[in-house]
Amino acid sequence: MPRYSKEGRAAVVAKLLPPQRLSPQAVAAQEGLSLATVYKWRKEARIEGRCLPNADAQDSTQWSSKDRFAAVLETAAMNAVETAAYCRRWGL
């Protein structure tokens, strides 16, 4: 079973984030990983507090309550300019 570096995992998880916002299935196919591995890495990133809404959620109204709360925590210490940039990045 191959081991992946933290940087490699971060690169895979980054594909789930904007601007790419690929589905876990697409990332698994691109990277040659099992779907379970991509889901596990996404779950670990969420546990670390990173906001990773489901790829099929077209806008924030479809985010889970956990993802919404993570977004609130991420933006709590931001000023208005940073919050606006965050919202644009996520399409809010």
Secondary structure, DSSP 8 states (H G I E B T S, - for coil): -----HHHHHHHHHTTSTTT---HHHHHHHHT--HHHHHHHHHHHHHTT-----TT--SGGGS-HHHHHHHHHHHTT--HHHHHHHHHHHT-
